[in-house]
Amino acid sequence: MRTTAKKLRFLTAYATIMTVVLTSLVLFSFHKINKIENFEEINVKRINILENDGTIRMVISNKEKQHSGRMDGKDWEKRERPSGMIFFNDEGDECGGLIYQAKKTEKGIVAGMSITMDQHKNDQVLQLSNQEFVKDGKLTSQRGIHINAINYESKANLTKQLIEEANKIEDKKLRNTKLNEIYKEHTSKNLLFLGKTKGNSQGLFISDPQGNPKMMIYVDDKGEPKIQTLNEKGEVKDFLILEK
């Protein structure tokens, strides 16, 4: 009987100790989850910002680990993208970003920075960009604001699928014809550019809904202020040089 009583006391004490330990662990875990950590400096290759349900909202990443893009609940296949921040809307679809790079290619150095805002379920329709190209010690640049338009029925995943199918066409001429049709129907058209062109002109350049240039108000590379309108063939219709 004494042995049995000792065993019961031991089991009771053991159960009490384990209950205290487990309760402490649970409370400590909740404390850690809700605790705000403060750091003076951290090194990290990628940060994912998530909602409580796991929906991705923003990725801050280096080039190697940059998010490939996401639409309709699926990540796109891995592809090369510059470092920066990629934004995702409440549905988890990519909706814009901030990217930057400077890399050497066979043709020269490509550098720049871009902030973009995407159309719902599609590509960028508003962009603030700085694009630079350096070759043989000479700099060519384009800096400014782009406003684009995309047919809302042309969703990004549909356009991607159509391009992938067209690239499987073995006949080169037929493949290029099909790709041109897809780009014309489904990709973005530039409506307006405000800034500096690669030809060193500064001004406002306006196009029609199909992306055809229609009006230009600018100062050319020689410092001449000009206003031009163009016809459907892209030919200058009206031309006015303003006095300095």
LUMTI-75550 format. One record per residue (C-alpha): y negated, x, z; residue in one letter; chain. Coordinates in steps of 0.02 Angstrom, whole numbers, padded with zeros to 5 digits. Each point is the difference from the previous one (the first is absolute). Layout:
# residues N
<kegu yy="Y" xx="X" zz="Z" resn="A" chain="A"/>
...
END
This chain:
# residues 244
<kegu yy="00000" xx="00000" zz="00000" resn="M" chain="A"/>
<kegu yy="-00117" xx="00142" zz="00044" resn="R" chain="A"/>
<kegu yy="00036" xx="00080" zz="-00169" resn="T" chain="A"/>
<kegu yy="-00038" xx="-00162" zz="-00089" resn="T" chain="A"/>
<kegu yy="-00162" xx="-00021" zz="00098" resn="A" chain="A"/>
<kegu yy="-00054" xx="00176" zz="-00044" resn="K" chain="A"/>
<kegu yy="00035" xx="-00034" zz="-00184" resn="K" chain="A"/>
<kegu yy="-00103" xx="-00159" zz="00006" resn="L" chain="A"/>
<kegu yy="-00145" xx="00090" zz="00084" resn="R" chain="A"/>
<kegu yy="00010" xx="00138" zz="-00130" resn="F" chain="A"/>
<kegu yy="00004" xx="-00123" zz="-00145" resn="L" chain="A"/>
<kegu yy="-00145" xx="-00098" zz="00076" resn="T" chain="A"/>
<kegu yy="-00103" xx="00158" zz="00022" resn="A" chain="A"/>
<kegu yy="00045" xx="00058" zz="-00177" resn="Y" chain="A"/>
<kegu yy="-00049" xx="-00167" zz="-00075" resn="A" chain="A"/>
<kegu yy="-00164" xx="00001" zz="00096" resn="T" chain="A"/>
<kegu yy="-00044" xx="00177" zz="-00058" resn="I" chain="A"/>
<kegu yy="00044" xx="-00037" zz="-00182" resn="M" chain="A"/>
<kegu yy="-00104" xx="-00160" zz="00005" resn="T" chain="A"/>
<kegu yy="-00151" xx="00098" zz="00063" resn="V" chain="A"/>
<kegu yy="00027" xx="00135" zz="-00131" resn="V" chain="A"/>
<kegu yy="00018" xx="-00123" zz="-00144" resn="L" chain="A"/>
<kegu yy="-00150" xx="-00102" zz="00058" resn="T" chain="A"/>
<kegu yy="-00104" xx="00159" zz="00010" resn="S" chain="A"/>
<kegu yy="00055" xx="00051" zz="-00175" resn="L" chain="A"/>
<kegu yy="-00046" xx="-00170" zz="-00072" resn="V" chain="A"/>
<kegu yy="-00169" xx="-00001" zz="00085" resn="L" chain="A"/>
<kegu yy="-00032" xx="00179" zz="-00054" resn="F" chain="A"/>
<kegu yy="00047" xx="-00043" zz="-00180" resn="S" chain="A"/>
<kegu yy="-00122" xx="-00146" zz="-00006" resn="F" chain="A"/>
<kegu yy="-00132" xx="00110" zz="00076" resn="H" chain="A"/>
<kegu yy="00027" xx="00131" zz="-00135" resn="K" chain="A"/>
<kegu yy="-00004" xx="-00130" zz="-00140" resn="I" chain="A"/>
<kegu yy="-00168" xx="-00068" zz="00055" resn="N" chain="A"/>
<kegu yy="-00076" xx="00165" zz="00048" resn="K" chain="A"/>
<kegu yy="-00137" xx="00072" zz="-00109" resn="I" chain="A"/>
<kegu yy="00027" xx="00185" zz="-00028" resn="E" chain="A"/>
<kegu yy="-00146" xx="00119" zz="-00022" resn="N" chain="A"/>
<kegu yy="00014" xx="00160" zz="-00100" resn="F" chain="A"/>
<kegu yy="-00126" xx="00134" zz="-00039" resn="E" chain="A"/>
<kegu yy="00092" xx="00056" zz="-00156" resn="E" chain="A"/>
<kegu yy="00161" xx="-00045" zz="-00092" resn="I" chain="A"/>
<kegu yy="00087" xx="00065" zz="-00156" resn="N" chain="A"/>
<kegu yy="00087" xx="-00131" zz="-00105" resn="V" chain="A"/>
<kegu yy="00059" xx="-00021" zz="-00180" resn="K" chain="A"/>
<kegu yy="-00004" xx="-00190" zz="-00007" resn="R" chain="A"/>
<kegu yy="-00055" xx="-00147" zz="00108" resn="I" chain="A"/>
<kegu yy="00055" xx="-00180" zz="-00033" resn="N" chain="A"/>
<kegu yy="-00105" xx="-00143" zz="00071" resn="I" chain="A"/>
<kegu yy="00108" xx="-00155" zz="00027" resn="L" chain="A"/>
<kegu yy="-00020" xx="-00180" zz="00060" resn="E" chain="A"/>
<kegu yy="00107" xx="-00063" zz="00144" resn="N" chain="A"/>
<kegu yy="00125" xx="-00072" zz="-00125" resn="D" chain="A"/>
<kegu yy="00016" xx="00167" zz="-00090" resn="G" chain="A"/>
<kegu yy="-00114" xx="-00043" zz="-00148" resn="T" chain="A"/>
<kegu yy="-00078" xx="00160" zz="-00063" resn="I" chain="A"/>
<kegu yy="-00191" xx="-00001" zz="-00004" resn="R" chain="A"/>
<kegu yy="-00056" xx="00180" zz="-00030" resn="M" chain="A"/>
<kegu yy="00075" xx="00171" zz="-00034" resn="V" chain="A"/>
<kegu yy="-00091" xx="00163" zz="00032" resn="I" chain="A"/>
<kegu yy="00100" xx="00138" zz="-00081" resn="S" chain="A"/>
<kegu yy="00007" xx="00170" zz="-00081" resn="N" chain="A"/>
<kegu yy="00050" xx="00015" zz="-00184" resn="K" chain="A"/>
<kegu yy="00186" xx="00029" zz="00027" resn="E" chain="A"/>
<kegu yy="00027" xx="-00151" zz="00112" resn="K" chain="A"/>
<kegu yy="-00126" xx="-00118" zz="-00080" resn="Q" chain="A"/>
<kegu yy="00056" xx="-00181" zz="-00018" resn="H" chain="A"/>
<kegu yy="00060" xx="-00042" zz="-00175" resn="S" chain="A"/>
<kegu yy="-00076" xx="-00175" zz="00000" resn="G" chain="A"/>
<kegu yy="00065" xx="-00172" zz="00050" resn="R" chain="A"/>
<kegu yy="-00004" xx="-00172" zz="-00079" resn="M" chain="A"/>
<kegu yy="00093" xx="-00164" zz="00033" resn="D" chain="A"/>
<kegu yy="00094" xx="00072" zz="00148" resn="G" chain="A"/>
<kegu yy="00071" xx="00153" zz="-00090" resn="K" chain="A"/>
<kegu yy="-00053" xx="00182" zz="-00002" resn="D" chain="A"/>
<kegu yy="-00021" xx="00079" zz="-00171" resn="W" chain="A"/>
<kegu yy="00107" xx="00151" zz="-00043" resn="E" chain="A"/>
<kegu yy="-00061" xx="00170" zz="00060" resn="K" chain="A"/>
<kegu yy="-00141" xx="00072" zz="-00106" resn="R" chain="A"/>
<kegu yy="-00132" xx="00134" zz="00016" resn="E" chain="A"/>
<kegu yy="-00160" xx="-00062" zz="00082" resn="R" chain="A"/>
<kegu yy="-00148" xx="00092" zz="00077" resn="P" chain="A"/>
<kegu yy="-00026" xx="00012" zz="00187" resn="S" chain="A"/>
<kegu yy="-00110" xx="-00128" zz="00086" resn="G" chain="A"/>
<kegu yy="00009" xx="-00179" zz="00065" resn="M" chain="A"/>
<kegu yy="00089" xx="-00146" zz="-00082" resn="I" chain="A"/>
<kegu yy="-00045" xx="-00177" zz="00057" resn="F" chain="A"/>
<kegu yy="00115" xx="-00153" zz="00005" resn="F" chain="A"/>
<kegu yy="-00051" xx="-00183" zz="00019" resn="N" chain="A"/>
<kegu yy="00074" xx="-00132" zz="00116" resn="D" chain="A"/>
<kegu yy="00143" xx="-00027" zz="-00122" resn="E" chain="A"/>
<kegu yy="00046" xx="00184" zz="00004" resn="G" chain="A"/>
<kegu yy="-00059" xx="00031" zz="-00179" resn="D" chain="A"/>
<kegu yy="-00101" xx="00155" zz="-00043" resn="E" chain="A"/>
<kegu yy="-00182" xx="-00053" zz="-00020" resn="C" chain="A"/>
<kegu yy="-00100" xx="00162" zz="-00015" resn="G" chain="A"/>
<kegu yy="-00023" xx="00173" zz="00068" resn="G" chain="A"/>
<kegu yy="-00094" xx="00161" zz="00024" resn="L" chain="A"/>
<kegu yy="00074" xx="00152" zz="-00088" resn="I" chain="A"/>
<kegu yy="-00057" xx="00177" zz="-00039" resn="Y" chain="A"/>
<kegu yy="00070" xx="00155" zz="-00082" resn="Q" chain="A"/>
<kegu yy="-00032" xx="00167" zz="-00084" resn="A" chain="A"/>
<kegu yy="00144" xx="00071" zz="-00099" resn="K" chain="A"/>
<kegu yy="00029" xx="00127" zz="-00137" resn="K" chain="A"/>
<kegu yy="00081" xx="-00055" zz="-00162" resn="T" chain="A"/>
<kegu yy="00039" xx="00088" zz="-00164" resn="E" chain="A"/>
<kegu yy="-00163" xx="-00068" zz="-00071" resn="K" chain="A"/>
<kegu yy="-00111" xx="00043" zz="00148" resn="G" chain="A"/>
<kegu yy="-00047" xx="-00061" zz="00175" resn="I" chain="A"/>
<kegu yy="-00004" xx="-00185" zz="00036" resn="V" chain="A"/>
<kegu yy="-00096" xx="-00052" zz="00156" resn="A" chain="A"/>
<kegu yy="-00085" xx="-00151" zz="00073" resn="G" chain="A"/>
<kegu yy="00000" xx="-00147" zz="00118" resn="M" chain="A"/>
<kegu yy="00021" xx="-00187" zz="-00022" resn="S" chain="A"/>
<kegu yy="-00022" xx="-00158" zz="00104" resn="I" chain="A"/>
<kegu yy="00083" xx="-00152" zz="-00080" resn="T" chain="A"/>
<kegu yy="00016" xx="-00187" zz="00033" resn="M" chain="A"/>
<kegu yy="00140" xx="-00094" zz="-00088" resn="D" chain="A"/>
<kegu yy="00015" xx="-00174" zz="-00069" resn="Q" chain="A"/>
<kegu yy="00128" xx="-00110" zz="00089" resn="H" chain="A"/>
<kegu yy="00174" xx="00050" zz="-00061" resn="K" chain="A"/>
<kegu yy="-00074" xx="00125" zz="-00122" resn="N" chain="A"/>
<kegu yy="-00095" xx="00161" zz="-00031" resn="D" chain="A"/>
<kegu yy="-00176" xx="00056" zz="00043" resn="Q" chain="A"/>
<kegu yy="-00151" xx="-00103" zz="-00052" resn="V" chain="A"/>
<kegu yy="-00133" xx="00094" zz="00097" resn="L" chain="A"/>
<kegu yy="-00008" xx="00189" zz="00012" resn="Q" chain="A"/>
<kegu yy="-00121" xx="00131" zz="00064" resn="L" chain="A"/>
<kegu yy="00056" xx="00165" zz="-00073" resn="S" chain="A"/>
<kegu yy="-00042" xx="00182" zz="-00026" resn="N" chain="A"/>
<kegu yy="00105" xx="00081" zz="-00137" resn="Q" chain="A"/>
<kegu yy="-00014" xx="00184" zz="-00042" resn="E" chain="A"/>
<kegu yy="00085" xx="00112" zz="-00127" resn="F" chain="A"/>
<kegu yy="-00024" xx="00189" zz="-00002" resn="V" chain="A"/>
<kegu yy="00053" xx="00107" zz="-00148" resn="K" chain="A"/>
<kegu yy="-00053" xx="00178" zz="-00042" resn="D" chain="A"/>
<kegu yy="-00130" xx="-00005" zz="00138" resn="G" chain="A"/>
<kegu yy="-00083" xx="-00158" zz="-00069" resn="K" chain="A"/>
<kegu yy="-00011" xx="-00164" zz="00094" resn="L" chain="A"/>
<kegu yy="00015" xx="-00173" zz="-00079" resn="T" chain="A"/>
<kegu yy="-00028" xx="-00146" zz="00117" resn="S" chain="A"/>
<kegu yy="-00014" xx="-00188" zz="00011" resn="Q" chain="A"/>
<kegu yy="-00071" xx="-00080" zz="00157" resn="R" chain="A"/>
<kegu yy="-00037" xx="-00181" zz="00033" resn="G" chain="A"/>
<kegu yy="00052" xx="-00181" zz="00029" resn="I" chain="A"/>
<kegu yy="00127" xx="-00090" zz="-00110" resn="H" chain="A"/>
<kegu yy="00024" xx="-00188" zz="-00006" resn="I" chain="A"/>
<kegu yy="00157" xx="-00057" zz="-00091" resn="N" chain="A"/>
<kegu yy="00083" xx="-00164" zz="-00047" resn="A" chain="A"/>
<kegu yy="00187" xx="-00042" zz="-00009" resn="I" chain="A"/>
<kegu yy="00084" xx="-00158" zz="-00061" resn="N" chain="A"/>
<kegu yy="00058" xx="-00082" zz="00163" resn="Y" chain="A"/>
<kegu yy="00163" xx="-00055" zz="-00082" resn="E" chain="A"/>
<kegu yy="00040" xx="00183" zz="-00032" resn="S" chain="A"/>
<kegu yy="00072" xx="00051" zz="00168" resn="K" chain="A"/>
<kegu yy="00029" xx="00184" zz="00038" resn="A" chain="A"/>
<kegu yy="00189" xx="-00017" zz="00014" resn="N" chain="A"/>
<kegu yy="00009" xx="-00094" zz="-00165" resn="L" chain="A"/>
<kegu yy="-00104" xx="00132" zz="-00090" resn="T" chain="A"/>
<kegu yy="00107" xx="00138" zz="00075" resn="K" chain="A"/>
<kegu yy="00159" xx="-00086" zz="-00057" resn="Q" chain="A"/>
<kegu yy="-00065" xx="-00028" zz="-00177" resn="L" chain="A"/>
<kegu yy="-00051" xx="00183" zz="-00016" resn="I" chain="A"/>
<kegu yy="00171" xx="00059" zz="00063" resn="E" chain="A"/>
<kegu yy="00088" xx="-00111" zz="-00128" resn="E" chain="A"/>
<kegu yy="-00115" xx="00058" zz="-00141" resn="A" chain="A"/>
<kegu yy="00033" xx="00183" zz="00040" resn="N" chain="A"/>
<kegu yy="00185" xx="-00030" zz="-00033" resn="K" chain="A"/>
<kegu yy="-00035" xx="-00039" zz="-00184" resn="I" chain="A"/>
<kegu yy="00069" xx="00145" zz="-00101" resn="E" chain="A"/>
<kegu yy="-00109" xx="-00023" zz="-00153" resn="D" chain="A"/>
<kegu yy="-00160" xx="00095" zz="00041" resn="K" chain="A"/>
<kegu yy="-00115" xx="-00103" zz="-00112" resn="K" chain="A"/>
<kegu yy="00069" xx="-00165" zz="00065" resn="L" chain="A"/>
<kegu yy="-00009" xx="00064" zz="00179" resn="R" chain="A"/>
<kegu yy="-00182" xx="00051" zz="-00016" resn="N" chain="A"/>
<kegu yy="-00044" xx="-00167" zz="-00081" resn="T" chain="A"/>
<kegu yy="00082" xx="-00095" zz="00142" resn="K" chain="A"/>
<kegu yy="-00085" xx="00108" zz="00133" resn="L" chain="A"/>
<kegu yy="-00170" xx="-00027" zz="-00081" resn="N" chain="A"/>
<kegu yy="00029" xx="-00188" zz="00004" resn="E" chain="A"/>
<kegu yy="00044" xx="00009" zz="00185" resn="I" chain="A"/>
<kegu yy="-00151" xx="00106" zz="00044" resn="Y" chain="A"/>
<kegu yy="-00115" xx="-00116" zz="-00097" resn="K" chain="A"/>
<kegu yy="00067" xx="-00158" zz="00080" resn="E" chain="A"/>
<kegu yy="00045" xx="00052" zz="00176" resn="H" chain="A"/>
<kegu yy="-00103" xx="00150" zz="00057" resn="T" chain="A"/>
<kegu yy="-00178" xx="00010" zz="00065" resn="S" chain="A"/>
<kegu yy="-00156" xx="-00003" zz="-00109" resn="K" chain="A"/>
<kegu yy="-00158" xx="00088" zz="00054" resn="N" chain="A"/>
<kegu yy="-00146" xx="-00122" zz="00008" resn="L" chain="A"/>
<kegu yy="-00133" xx="00112" zz="00073" resn="L" chain="A"/>
<kegu yy="-00031" xx="00181" zz="00042" resn="F" chain="A"/>
<kegu yy="-00151" xx="00061" zz="00097" resn="L" chain="A"/>
<kegu yy="-00020" xx="00187" zz="00017" resn="G" chain="A"/>
<kegu yy="00016" xx="00166" zz="-00090" resn="K" chain="A"/>
<kegu yy="00113" xx="00016" zz="-00152" resn="T" chain="A"/>
<kegu yy="00102" xx="00149" zz="-00060" resn="K" chain="A"/>
<kegu yy="-00131" xx="00022" zz="-00135" resn="G" chain="A"/>
<kegu yy="-00135" xx="00029" zz="00133" resn="N" chain="A"/>
<kegu yy="-00087" xx="-00167" zz="-00024" resn="S" chain="A"/>
<kegu yy="-00056" xx="-00103" zz="00149" resn="Q" chain="A"/>
<kegu yy="-00013" xx="-00189" zz="-00008" resn="G" chain="A"/>
<kegu yy="00074" xx="-00173" zz="-00007" resn="L" chain="A"/>
<kegu yy="00139" xx="-00035" zz="-00127" resn="F" chain="A"/>
<kegu yy="00056" xx="-00181" zz="-00024" resn="I" chain="A"/>
<kegu yy="00151" xx="-00067" zz="-00097" resn="S" chain="A"/>
<kegu yy="00066" xx="-00171" zz="-00051" resn="D" chain="A"/>
<kegu yy="00153" xx="-00081" zz="00084" resn="P" chain="A"/>
<kegu yy="00115" xx="00097" zz="-00117" resn="Q" chain="A"/>
<kegu yy="-00076" xx="00166" zz="00052" resn="G" chain="A"/>
<kegu yy="-00098" xx="00030" zz="-00159" resn="N" chain="A"/>
<kegu yy="-00170" xx="00087" zz="00031" resn="P" chain="A"/>
<kegu yy="-00146" xx="-00119" zz="-00029" resn="K" chain="A"/>
<kegu yy="-00154" xx="00070" zz="00084" resn="M" chain="A"/>
<kegu yy="-00058" xx="00169" zz="00064" resn="M" chain="A"/>
<kegu yy="-00156" xx="00040" zz="00100" resn="I" chain="A"/>
<kegu yy="-00004" xx="00185" zz="00034" resn="Y" chain="A"/>
<kegu yy="-00081" xx="00170" zz="-00005" resn="V" chain="A"/>
<kegu yy="00094" xx="00119" zz="-00115" resn="D" chain="A"/>
<kegu yy="00041" xx="00184" zz="00028" resn="D" chain="A"/>
<kegu yy="-00167" xx="00050" zz="-00078" resn="K" chain="A"/>
<kegu yy="-00099" xx="-00109" zz="00119" resn="G" chain="A"/>
<kegu yy="-00038" xx="-00138" zz="-00127" resn="E" chain="A"/>
<kegu yy="-00002" xx="-00178" zz="00075" resn="P" chain="A"/>
<kegu yy="00091" xx="-00123" zz="-00114" resn="K" chain="A"/>
<kegu yy="00056" xx="-00182" zz="-00015" resn="I" chain="A"/>
<kegu yy="00140" xx="-00042" zz="-00122" resn="Q" chain="A"/>
<kegu yy="00099" xx="-00156" zz="-00044" resn="T" chain="A"/>
<kegu yy="00161" xx="00006" zz="-00102" resn="L" chain="A"/>
<kegu yy="00090" xx="-00122" zz="-00115" resn="N" chain="A"/>
<kegu yy="00184" xx="-00050" zz="00002" resn="E" chain="A"/>
<kegu yy="00046" xx="00159" zz="-00095" resn="K" chain="A"/>
<kegu yy="-00083" xx="00112" zz="00127" resn="G" chain="A"/>
<kegu yy="-00143" xx="00041" zz="-00117" resn="E" chain="A"/>
<kegu yy="-00177" xx="00013" zz="00067" resn="V" chain="A"/>
<kegu yy="-00092" xx="-00163" zz="-00041" resn="K" chain="A"/>
<kegu yy="-00166" xx="00026" zz="00088" resn="D" chain="A"/>
<kegu yy="-00067" xx="00169" zz="00051" resn="F" chain="A"/>
<kegu yy="-00156" xx="00032" zz="00104" resn="L" chain="A"/>
<kegu yy="-00064" xx="00168" zz="00061" resn="I" chain="A"/>
<kegu yy="-00121" xx="-00022" zz="00144" resn="L" chain="A"/>
<kegu yy="-00152" xx="00108" zz="00023" resn="E" chain="A"/>
<kegu yy="00013" xx="00123" zz="00143" resn="K" chain="A"/>
END
